[in-house]
Amino acid sequence: MNHLAASPRSRVLIEGEYALTQRNFDQIAAFLRDETGIALTEAKATLVYSRLAKRIRKLGLASFDEYCAFAVSPAGAGERTEMMAALTTNVTRFFREPHHFDHFRASVGPRLIEAAKSGARVRLWSAACSSGEEPYSLALTILGLCPDIGRYDLRILASDIDPNIVAKAKAGRYREDAVAPIPAALRTRWLSRDGERDGMWTVRPEVRDLIVFKELNLIGDWPMRGQFDAIFCRNVVIYFEEATQAFLWNRFKNALTPEGRLYIGHSERVDVAGYESDGLTVYKLSGAR
Ligand SMILES: C[S@@+](CC[C@H](N)C(=O)[O-])C[C@H]1O[C@@H](n2cnc3c(N)ncnc32)[C@H](O)[C@@H]1O
């Protein structure tokens, strides 16, 4: 937290309504890396400026120096969360990278549904769920295979570091254009239209009940005890340094059941020992069935 302490003048990176100095940038980048694992290079100075200038304006502060000093103060605890939320990227879509849902539907889902029907505990994890499109896509894929899955012990943990985005995910309310990628049969059965005029759709309670939403930092403590039959951790480690990525891939090895599958983003790769490929950006533990 000391990274954000007030500091003497240093080189100005961005001139503007408020000057963003090298020292401000370094303090903010160190805070973000320590709290979230996200690595910000100086190429992101414009992004830092534009996202945090809004916060400075909203708080009625005069400079990035004042902002950093406030964020580190005891009164700034809430602002540290806001800063993190402002600097993370929440872009997501229903059925993003659809080959993962095809893979799950064809080779993982049927086996897990059979296990759940036989009384097994089945757990899935959307580990950086953003506004919920990923865990709902997974839930809809499962409901497409087994509409009464809610009767069995199959649940999805949907977690993200950003409490605001987790609240949005939990609400399960989306604009018409956001729900367009959901196959029509699933959309009409498992979402409801909120009214002719506002064009919003809400995920039905039967879908939401399959999912447990939690705030969770992937590089912090994990309160969960049990293992997961599939982990979707997509388009988040791309923002981490390589060592943090490796730390997380190794951590997931203990969090996966022996036959578990790990789904990662299209521009990510798992390069630690102990995994083997099970398809495009899908991994299983070495030697697993
Ligand atoms: C680009 S979104 C990816 C959403 C979804 N997985 C997908 O592929 O569409 C990245 C998400 O990672 C979250 N995130 C960033 N750092 C995190 C961390 N250390 N722990 C948990 N979530 C994190 C962000 O809040 C953001 O919602």
The ligand as a Gaussian input file, in Angstrom:
#p B3LYP/6-31G(d) Opt

LIG

0 1
 C      -11.397000      -9.718000     -19.783000
 S      -12.341000     -10.283000     -18.403000
 C      -12.550000     -12.011000     -18.841000
 C      -13.964000     -12.488000     -18.616000
 C      -14.251000     -13.924000     -19.074000
 N      -13.413000     -14.878000     -18.374000
 C      -14.075000     -14.046000     -20.558000
 O      -13.115000     -14.687000     -21.023000
 O      -14.898000     -13.503000     -21.293000
 C      -11.078000     -10.340000     -17.127000
 C      -11.651000     -10.377000     -15.721000
 O      -10.609000     -10.752000     -14.830000
 C      -10.830000     -10.104000     -13.595000
 N       -9.575000     -10.132000     -12.828000
 C       -8.448000      -9.417000     -13.009000
 N       -7.532000      -9.730000     -12.093000
 C       -8.078000     -10.686000     -11.307000
 C       -7.626000     -11.415000     -10.169000
 N       -6.398000     -11.246000      -9.655000
 N       -8.467000     -12.310000      -9.598000
 C       -9.701000     -12.512000     -10.100000
 N      -10.199000     -11.842000     -11.172000
 C       -9.389000     -10.947000     -11.772000
 C      -11.307000      -8.730000     -13.999000
 O      -12.007000      -8.080000     -12.956000
 C      -12.167000      -9.041000     -15.223000
 O      -13.533000      -9.152000     -14.872000

